[in-house]
Amino acid sequence: MRGPLAPVSLSDLRAAQVRLDGIAVRTPLTRLSLPGDIPEVFVKLESLQPIGSFKIRGAANAMALAGRDAFAGGVYTASAGNMAQGVAWCARELGVPCQVIVPDTAPRTKLAAIERLGGAVFRVPFDEWWQTMLDHGHPDFAGLFVHPFADPAVMAGNGTIGLEIADALTDIDAIIVPFGGGGLICGIASAVRALGLHTMVYAVEAETAAPLTASRRMGAPDTVSYTRTFIDGMGSKSVSAEMWPLLQLLVDGTVVVPVNKVAAAVQLLVERCRVVAEGAGAAPVAAALDGLPDAKRIVCIVSGGNIDAAKLATILRGEIPG
């Protein structure tokens, strides 16, 4: 039986960093040129990982810890796209079959990427997809289930981002992290705490899907309305009850951004940094541009760059994808 989730220890974070050597890239931390440069905004470019997303970190660490015997029946995950690519990439390297349960809202670009990596895609209704994550598996699938966020090994892999930030930059007032299931922000916040940094860690959500903000207001996991947008790498209808105690402990606050400002941040990253970011990856930049109280040095996690080319073209024309 699974016990309650806890912050990742520094020893587990360091061990994950060793396991990921040669697999995950130590991504650049680049200053974003802004008028006046107050606050100073830096971007951690996880979009430059081999799969275009930070998810390779958690997937690779979890699968390495599981060991080869766990893959006798193959491996599978539930993901809208990026975790699926991480698991499929690792499975291909290990020579084991990979299956991916995706919601019927998953973007075609990400599904094509999963298939290129050798993953077999199975589309299900959104609620069935979400239930797979709540149940840590699906009765119709065999093999090792790699949870996209509620797994200490996945969070430890994600938390190596925090270690890299601390190695590269000092006196950080805030780190802004896109919020999906919570595995990324809890991993990074665990690193911040384990290192004893006086850095606030904020979750950013889109106004069309902001369950963590609602849950913090209610003091309990809450369900909100969900509107599908081009920002497909984060956001859902609810916060996992399993993750809620850890999120309460580790997350200092939330920022909600409108869709048009996320689109503007995608465009800014292309024009200023020559970096392609998906909606979730650009959302922290949108939040930083609005400013945070007393934060003069901010790090934004550009979590991924897997955006559909047609949607990117629409944004670069100054429009918002439908």
C-alpha positions as CSV (number, residue, x, y, z in Angstrom):
1,M,0.0,0.0,0.0
2,R,1.3,3.4,-0.9
3,G,2.1,5.7,2.0
4,P,1.7,9.5,2.0
5,L,4.0,11.5,-0.3
6,A,6.8,13.5,1.3
7,P,9.3,16.1,0.1
8,V,12.3,14.5,-1.7
9,S,15.4,14.4,0.3
10,L,18.7,15.9,-0.8
11,S,20.3,12.5,-0.9
12,D,17.6,11.2,-3.3
13,L,17.9,14.3,-5.4
14,R,21.7,13.9,-5.7
15,A,21.3,10.2,-6.5
16,A,18.8,11.1,-9.3
17,Q,21.3,13.6,-10.7
18,V,23.9,10.8,-11.0
19,R,21.4,8.4,-12.7
20,L,20.4,11.1,-15.2
21,D,24.0,11.9,-16.2
22,G,24.2,11.2,-19.9
23,I,20.4,11.0,-20.3
24,A,18.9,14.4,-19.4
25,V,20.7,17.5,-20.5
26,R,21.8,20.1,-18.0
27,T,19.8,22.8,-19.6
28,P,20.8,26.5,-20.0
29,L,19.6,29.1,-17.5
30,T,19.4,32.3,-19.6
31,R,18.6,35.9,-18.7
32,L,15.6,37.3,-20.6
33,S,16.2,40.8,-22.0
34,L,13.4,43.0,-20.8
35,P,12.9,46.8,-20.7
36,G,14.5,48.0,-17.5
37,D,15.3,44.5,-16.4
38,I,13.4,44.8,-13.1
39,P,12.7,42.2,-12.1
40,E,15.5,40.1,-13.6
41,V,13.9,37.2,-15.3
42,F,15.8,34.0,-16.1
43,V,14.5,31.1,-18.1
44,K,15.4,27.5,-17.5
45,L,15.2,25.9,-20.9
46,E,13.8,22.4,-20.4
47,S,12.5,22.7,-23.9
48,L,16.0,21.7,-25.0
49,Q,15.8,18.2,-23.5
50,P,16.0,15.3,-26.0
51,I,12.2,14.9,-26.0
52,G,11.6,18.7,-25.8
53,S,10.4,18.5,-22.2
54,F,11.6,18.1,-18.6
55,K,9.6,14.9,-18.4
56,I,12.6,12.8,-19.4
57,R,14.1,13.5,-16.0
58,G,11.3,11.9,-13.9
59,A,10.7,9.1,-16.4
60,A,14.3,8.1,-16.6
61,N,14.8,8.2,-12.8
62,A,11.7,6.2,-12.1
63,M,12.5,3.5,-14.7
64,A,16.1,3.2,-13.6
65,L,15.0,2.7,-10.0
66,A,12.4,0.1,-11.0
67,G,15.1,-2.2,-12.5
68,R,14.8,-4.4,-15.6
69,D,12.8,-7.2,-13.9
70,A,9.9,-4.7,-13.5
71,F,9.6,-4.4,-17.3
72,A,8.8,-8.1,-18.0
73,G,5.3,-7.1,-19.1
74,G,6.4,-3.8,-20.7
75,V,5.8,-0.3,-19.4
76,Y,2.9,2.1,-19.7
77,T,1.8,5.6,-18.5
78,A,-1.1,8.0,-18.7
79,S,-0.1,11.3,-20.3
80,A,-1.3,14.1,-22.5
81,G,2.0,13.9,-24.3
82,N,5.2,14.9,-22.7
83,M,5.5,12.2,-20.0
84,A,4.5,9.7,-22.6
85,Q,7.4,10.8,-24.7
86,G,9.7,10.5,-21.7
87,V,8.6,7.0,-20.9
88,A,8.6,6.0,-24.6
89,W,12.1,7.4,-25.1
90,C,13.4,5.4,-22.1
91,A,11.6,2.3,-23.1
92,R,13.1,2.5,-26.6
93,E,16.6,2.8,-25.0
94,L,15.9,-0.2,-22.8
95,G,14.3,-2.3,-25.6
96,V,11.0,-2.8,-23.9
97,P,7.4,-2.2,-25.3
98,C,5.6,1.0,-24.2
99,Q,1.9,1.8,-24.2
100,V,0.4,5.2,-23.5
101,I,-3.1,6.1,-22.3
102,V,-3.9,9.6,-23.6
103,P,-7.0,11.8,-23.2
104,D,-9.2,12.4,-26.2
105,T,-8.1,16.0,-26.0
106,A,-4.4,15.2,-26.6
107,P,-2.8,17.3,-29.4
108,R,-1.9,15.4,-32.6
109,T,1.7,16.8,-32.6
110,K,2.4,15.1,-29.2
111,L,0.7,11.9,-30.3
112,A,2.9,11.7,-33.4
113,A,6.0,12.2,-31.3
114,I,5.0,9.3,-29.0
115,E,4.5,7.1,-32.0
116,R,7.9,8.1,-33.5
117,L,9.5,7.0,-30.2
118,G,7.8,3.6,-30.5
119,G,5.0,4.1,-28.0
120,A,1.5,2.6,-28.8
121,V,-1.2,5.2,-28.2
122,F,-4.6,4.5,-26.7
123,R,-7.1,7.3,-26.6
124,V,-9.7,7.3,-23.9
125,P,-12.2,9.9,-22.5
126,F,-10.7,12.6,-20.4
127,D,-12.3,11.3,-17.2
128,E,-11.0,7.7,-17.7
129,W,-7.5,9.1,-18.4
130,W,-7.6,11.1,-15.1
131,Q,-8.9,8.1,-13.2
132,T,-6.0,6.0,-14.4
133,M,-3.7,8.5,-12.6
134,L,-5.8,8.5,-9.5
135,D,-5.7,4.6,-9.5
136,H,-2.0,4.4,-10.4
137,G,-2.9,2.1,-13.3
138,H,-5.6,0.8,-15.6
139,P,-7.2,-2.7,-15.4
140,D,-6.9,-3.3,-19.1
141,F,-3.1,-2.7,-19.3
142,A,-0.2,-4.9,-18.1
143,G,3.3,-4.0,-17.2
144,L,5.0,-1.4,-15.0
145,F,2.9,1.8,-14.7
146,V,5.0,5.0,-14.5
147,H,2.9,7.7,-12.8
148,P,3.4,11.1,-14.4
149,F,3.5,13.0,-11.1
150,A,2.6,11.2,-7.9
151,D,5.7,9.2,-7.6
152,P,8.7,10.0,-5.4
153,A,11.2,8.8,-8.0
154,V,9.5,11.0,-10.7
155,M,9.6,14.0,-8.4
156,A,13.3,13.3,-7.5
157,G,14.1,13.3,-11.2
158,N,12.2,16.5,-11.7
159,G,13.9,18.1,-8.7
160,T,17.3,17.9,-10.3
161,I,16.2,21.0,-12.1
162,G,16.2,22.8,-8.8
163,L,19.7,21.6,-8.0
164,E,20.9,22.9,-11.4
165,I,19.3,26.3,-10.8
166,A,21.0,26.6,-7.4
167,D,24.3,25.7,-8.9
168,A,24.0,28.4,-11.6
169,L,22.4,31.3,-9.8
170,T,22.3,32.9,-6.3
171,D,19.9,35.2,-4.5
172,I,16.8,33.9,-6.3
173,D,13.6,35.5,-5.0
174,A,11.1,33.3,-6.8
175,I,10.8,30.3,-9.1
176,I,7.7,30.0,-11.2
177,V,6.6,26.5,-12.3
178,P,3.7,25.4,-14.6
179,F,1.2,23.3,-12.7
180,G,-0.2,20.2,-14.1
181,G,-0.3,17.3,-11.6
182,G,2.3,18.7,-9.2
183,G,5.2,16.4,-9.8
184,L,7.4,19.2,-11.3
185,I,6.7,21.9,-8.7
186,C,7.0,19.5,-5.7
187,G,10.3,18.2,-7.0
188,I,11.8,21.7,-7.5
189,A,10.4,23.0,-4.2
190,S,11.9,19.9,-2.5
191,A,15.3,20.9,-3.8
192,V,14.8,24.5,-2.7
193,R,13.9,23.3,0.8
194,A,16.6,20.7,1.0
195,L,19.3,23.2,0.0
196,G,18.0,25.7,2.6
197,L,17.3,28.5,0.0
198,H,15.1,31.5,0.9
199,T,13.3,31.2,-2.4
200,M,9.5,31.3,-3.0
201,V,8.1,28.7,-5.3
202,Y,5.0,29.6,-7.2
203,A,2.7,27.5,-9.4
204,V,1.3,29.2,-12.5
205,E,-2.1,28.2,-14.0
206,A,-4.1,29.3,-16.9
207,E,-7.4,31.1,-16.1
208,T,-9.2,28.3,-18.1
209,A,-7.9,25.5,-15.8
210,A,-6.8,26.6,-12.3
211,P,-7.7,23.9,-9.8
212,L,-4.8,24.5,-7.5
213,T,-5.7,28.2,-7.0
214,A,-9.3,27.1,-6.2
215,S,-8.1,24.4,-3.9
216,R,-5.9,26.7,-1.9
217,R,-8.8,29.1,-1.6
218,M,-11.1,26.3,-0.3
219,G,-8.4,24.7,1.9
220,A,-9.1,21.3,0.2
221,P,-8.9,19.7,-3.2
222,D,-11.5,21.3,-5.5
223,T,-12.9,20.7,-8.9
224,V,-13.2,23.5,-11.4
225,S,-14.5,24.0,-14.9
226,Y,-12.0,23.2,-17.7
227,T,-11.8,24.9,-21.0
228,R,-9.6,23.4,-23.7
229,T,-7.0,25.8,-25.2
230,F,-3.6,25.6,-26.9
231,I,-2.1,25.4,-23.4
232,D,-2.3,21.6,-23.3
233,G,0.8,20.8,-21.2
234,M,-0.8,21.9,-17.9
235,G,-4.1,22.3,-16.2
236,S,-6.9,19.9,-15.4
237,K,-10.3,19.9,-13.7
238,S,-9.0,19.0,-10.2
239,V,-6.1,18.6,-7.8
240,S,-5.2,15.0,-6.9
241,A,-6.1,14.3,-3.2
242,E,-2.9,12.3,-3.0
243,M,-0.8,15.3,-4.0
244,W,-2.7,17.9,-2.0
245,P,-0.9,17.6,1.4
246,L,2.5,17.9,-0.3
247,L,1.3,20.8,-2.4
248,Q,0.1,22.6,0.7
249,L,3.5,22.1,2.3
250,L,5.7,23.0,-0.6
251,V,4.0,25.6,-2.8
252,D,4.2,29.2,-1.6
253,G,1.5,30.6,-3.9
254,T,-0.2,30.5,-7.3
255,V,-0.4,32.9,-10.2
256,V,-3.3,32.7,-12.7
257,V,-2.6,34.1,-16.2
258,P,-5.0,34.7,-19.1
259,V,-4.6,32.8,-22.3
260,N,-3.7,35.9,-24.4
261,K,-0.8,36.6,-22.1
262,V,0.5,33.1,-22.5
263,A,0.4,33.5,-26.2
264,A,2.3,36.8,-25.9
265,A,4.9,35.0,-23.9
266,V,5.3,32.3,-26.5
267,Q,5.9,35.0,-29.1
268,L,8.3,36.9,-26.8
269,L,10.5,33.8,-26.2
270,V,10.8,33.2,-30.0
271,E,11.7,36.9,-30.7
272,R,14.0,37.5,-27.7
273,C,15.6,34.1,-27.1
274,R,15.0,32.2,-30.3
275,V,13.3,29.6,-28.1
276,V,10.2,27.7,-29.0
277,A,8.0,27.0,-26.0
278,E,4.6,25.3,-25.7
279,G,1.9,27.1,-23.8
280,A,2.8,25.5,-20.4
281,G,6.4,26.4,-20.9
282,A,5.6,30.0,-21.7
283,A,3.1,30.5,-18.8
284,P,5.8,31.1,-16.1
285,V,7.2,33.9,-18.3
286,A,3.7,35.4,-18.7
287,A,3.4,35.4,-14.9
288,A,6.9,36.9,-14.4
289,L,6.1,39.8,-16.8
290,D,3.1,40.7,-14.6
291,G,5.5,40.8,-11.6
292,L,5.5,39.2,-8.2
293,P,5.5,41.0,-4.8
294,D,9.1,41.7,-3.6
295,A,10.6,39.5,-6.3
296,K,13.6,41.1,-8.1
297,R,15.2,37.9,-9.4
298,I,12.9,35.3,-10.9
299,V,13.5,32.0,-12.6
300,C,10.9,30.7,-15.0
301,I,10.7,27.0,-15.8
302,V,10.2,26.7,-19.6
303,S,9.0,23.1,-19.1
304,G,8.7,22.1,-22.8
305,G,8.7,23.2,-26.4
306,N,6.3,20.6,-28.0
307,I,3.9,23.0,-29.7
308,D,2.0,22.3,-32.9
309,A,3.7,24.2,-35.8
310,A,0.4,25.5,-37.0
311,K,-0.5,26.9,-33.5
312,L,2.9,28.5,-33.2
313,A,2.5,30.1,-36.6
314,T,-0.9,31.5,-35.5
315,I,0.7,33.0,-32.3
316,L,3.5,34.5,-34.3
317,R,0.9,36.3,-36.4
318,G,-0.4,37.9,-33.2
319,E,-3.4,35.6,-33.0
320,I,-4.6,33.1,-30.4
321,P,-5.1,29.5,-31.7
322,G,-8.6,28.2,-31.5
